[in-house]
């Protein structure tokens, strides 16, 4: 009986994980350019989108094809692209927007900090300190544009998660007055 062929699924999964950094950068660039905002009204031809965004059409087409391959955009006839529900999350004004996180996490400063992960694990020194000579929040204080993305994301994420926390936890024992008055807790 012939030996059973081994599956390449673990290798395929690992390649997907290893290439995730490419996806992060593509999403960062899409957010930075404002592709989702440009396509929010409907499908757009790559040449028109490139002109509106001030990009080189062939390079933008390659990026948009990659975004289509991961489900952020859908490609249509004649070089047109449109947003998918996944792509809608990169819109500036979307209710479930993650655009600010894409702007932050793919930016050079956090990217460089993650590049020091090996040294960070070996020494215990945070990656931001190794990359930039200061902790994350000190760095953000001196880089207001990046801090704005980070802060908007943290606020939005908290608002999104707070509803789930309130729905999941029984706060009935925390009635007004009971939580702040130590006598009522005895």
Beta strands, then each sheet from edge to edge (+ up, - down):
strand 1: 44-45
strand 2: 73-75
strand 3: 80-83
sheet 1: 1+ 3- 2+
end
